[in-house]
């Protein structure tokens, strides 16, 4: 059986793909979504298939990266 490959720049991401991109389990992803009100919300593409837009996910990730850098720079040494 051949492995299904997702295009590198798919417009939409499913939960498993988002978890993979972040390097976390789906369980950890669920907790992240519950705790972070700014995390992009999944929507039902069809019954049983929920996705988020890749561009929204990438913007969220960039905001997190910038905030982490600012926090690191502001920390006393």
Beta strands, then each sheet from edge to edge (+ up, - down):
strand 1: 12-14
strand 2: 43-46
strand 3: 49-53
sheet 1: 1+ 3- 2+
end
